[in-house]
Amino acid sequence: MTTRAENTFTSENSESTPREWTGGAMARTRWLKEFSGDLEGTSVVEAIMLQVEPAPGGEAGAIYVGVERFECSLHGRKGSFLLTHNATSLGAETGGEWTIVPGSGRDELTGISGRGEILPDHHFVLEYTLP
């Protein structure tokens, strides 16, 4: 059975290191988050972000990929897990995926699977299953 966790988060202490890249402005970014709600705890995100230069007649956009490590209590179960991110905003094509890495759950979150979604105003929804 899938369980839904609704949360808010704050993001602080970001670090961004520019990287040389042809075709856009790239940076390696790390930031810390604090969560409250059904998921209580912290996470660390490591991401590669790219501001894409527009092709002739095209639109500029952005893409990113990342890995996030949670140390948390999820509906009262304590442990950790990894989540991968990828998001794209290129003209009319906008979307993203946040997926729990299979086998990454530890302690009381061993066996967790599912996906997440970031909503406006720093709201985060996690739909997950646990054995």
N, C-alpha and C positions, 0 to 999 in steps of 0.2 A: 504494500500500500504506500502511495506517495504522500508525504507530509509537506505542508507549505510553511515556511518560516518567513515572517515579514520583519524587516529591520530598517533602521536608519544608520548612517555612518558619517563620521567626520574623517577628513583626510588632512594629515599634517606632515611636516618634516620631509617634503619632497626634495629630491636631488635630481638634477638633470645634467647629463654630460653630452654635449654636442658630438656628433660623429660625422666624418666626411662622407658625403654621399652625392652622387650625380642624380638629378631628377627630383630633388626635394630637400627639405631640412630634416635631418634625422637626429634623434637623441636617445640615449639610454636613460631611462627614468626609474627612480625608486621612490616609493612613498609608503607611509605608514597609515593605517586606518584603525579607527576604533568603532565598534559596532554595539548597538543597543537594540533591544527587542527580543525576539525569539532566539536570536543568535547574539550572545554576549561575548565580547572578547576583542582581540586585535588581529590584524593581518599585515603582512609585508608584501608589496607588489614589486616585481622587477619587470619592466616593459621596454620594448623598442617602439618608438613613436616616429611617424614620418608624415610631414606636411608635404603633400604631393603637388608638384608644379603642374599646371594645366597643359594639356596638349593643345596645339593650335585649334582655336575654336571651342575648346573644352573648358571644363570648370576645375578649379583647384579643389583639393579635398584632403582627407587625412585617413591614415590607417594605423592600427597598433596591434601588437601581440604581446602577451604577458603571462606570467605565472604568479599566482597569489597563494601564500601559505597562511592558513588560519590557525590560531591557537584560541580555542573558544569553548563555550558551553552552548550546545544546540538543544533547545527544549530540555535542558537539565542534564544532558549527556556531555561529559567533558572529553576533549581530545583535540586532534588536529587533522587537517586534510589540505590537499592542494586543489586549486581551481585554475584552469587555463582560460585566458581571455583572447578574443580577437574581435575587432570591430573595424568597420569601414564606413566612411562618409565621403562618397565620391559622386557629386551631382545628385541625381535622384536615387542612387543606390546607397541606402543607409541601413545598417544593421550590425548585429553582433551576436556572439555566442560566449557563454560562460559555462564551462563544463567541469564537473568534479572529476579529477584524474582517478581512474579505476585503480584500486589497490593502495591509494595514498592515505586512507583513513587510519588513525592510530587511537589507541586506548578505547574509550567507549564509543568512538566513531569508526571503528574498524568495520570495513565492508560498506561504507557509505557510497552512494552513487546518486547522480542527478545533475541538475543544471541550475544556473542562476540568471538573474536579469536585473540590470540597473535601470531604475525608473527616475523620473525627474526629482529634483530636490533631495538628492542623496538617499533615496529609498532603494533598498536591495531586497529582492525576493529570491528565496532559495527553495526549490522543489526537490526533495530528496527521498531516498529510501534507505532504510537500515535493516539488517537482518534481525 
